[in-house]
Amino acid sequence: MDINSVFASQKFSAAKEILKPAPDTDLPDQVINKVQSFADTLKATEETAISAMTGKADNAALVQAIAQTELAVETVVTVRDKVVQAYQEILRMPI
């Protein structure tokens, strides 16, 4: 199996999990949970990078952590773009 297809499959699975709504929580709670998950991903990647620099983690773990962070950042940027787009649509509405 090609490494690009494996990487794409991992990103798709992660994105599907991130975007799946929680059934019993309100929107503000979901947003808080997703922001906390994003912060946790960044913190884990930072810890893995530090471990890799000190020789305590291998390069594969570092690459995987960076890929997870890249996916998280892409997701946050997409959400931000959608929020800005919705805000611009509201501004265009006649009063």
C-alpha positions in Angstrom: 0.0 0.0 0.0 1.3 3.4 -0.9 2.3 5.7 2.0 0.2 8.5 0.6 -2.9 6.4 0.6 -2.2 5.3 4.2 -1.7 8.9 5.2 -4.9 10.0 3.4 -6.8 7.2 5.1 -5.6 8.2 8.5 -6.5 11.8 7.9 -10.0 10.9 6.7 -10.6 8.7 9.8 -9.4 11.5 12.1 -11.5 14.1 10.3 -14.6 11.9 10.5 -14.2 11.5 14.2 -13.6 15.2 14.8 -16.6 16.2 12.8 -19.0 13.7 14.3 -21.4 15.6 16.6 -21.9 14.5 20.2 -25.6 13.6 20.7 -26.2 14.8 24.2 -24.4 18.1 24.3 -25.3 21.7 23.3 -23.4 23.6 20.7 -21.4 25.7 23.3 -20.3 22.5 25.0 -19.3 20.9 21.7 -17.3 24.0 20.8 -15.5 23.9 24.2 -14.8 20.2 23.8 -13.4 20.7 20.3 -11.2 23.6 21.4 -9.9 21.5 24.3 -9.2 18.6 22.0 -7.3 21.0 19.6 -5.2 22.3 22.6 -4.5 18.7 23.7 -3.4 17.8 20.2 -1.0 20.8 20.1 0.4 20.0 23.6 0.9 16.3 22.7 2.8 17.3 19.5 4.9 19.7 21.5 5.8 17.0 24.0 6.6 14.5 21.2 8.8 17.1 19.5 10.7 17.8 22.7 11.1 14.0 23.3 12.4 13.6 19.7 14.9 16.4 20.2 16.2 14.8 23.4 16.3 11.3 21.8 13.5 9.8 23.8 11.0 9.5 20.9 11.6 8.1 17.4 11.1 10.0 14.2 8.0 8.0 13.3 6.2 9.2 16.4 7.2 12.8 15.6 5.9 12.6 12.0 2.6 11.1 13.2 2.2 13.8 15.8 3.0 16.5 13.3 0.4 15.0 10.9 -2.2 15.0 13.6 -1.4 18.7 14.4 -1.6 19.5 10.7 -5.1 17.9 10.5 -6.2 19.8 13.6 -5.0 23.1 12.3 -6.6 22.5 8.9 -9.9 21.7 10.6 -9.7 24.9 12.8 -8.9 27.0 9.7 -11.9 25.5 7.8 -14.3 26.2 10.7 -12.9 29.8 11.0 -13.5 30.3 7.3 -17.1 29.1 7.5 -17.7 31.4 10.5 -16.3 34.4 8.6 -18.4 33.4 5.5 -21.6 33.2 7.6 -20.8 36.6 9.2 -20.3 38.2 5.8 -23.6 36.7 4.7 -25.3 38.2 7.7 -23.8 41.6 6.9 -25.1 41.4 3.4 -28.7 40.9 4.6 -31.0 43.8 4.2 -32.3 45.3 7.4 
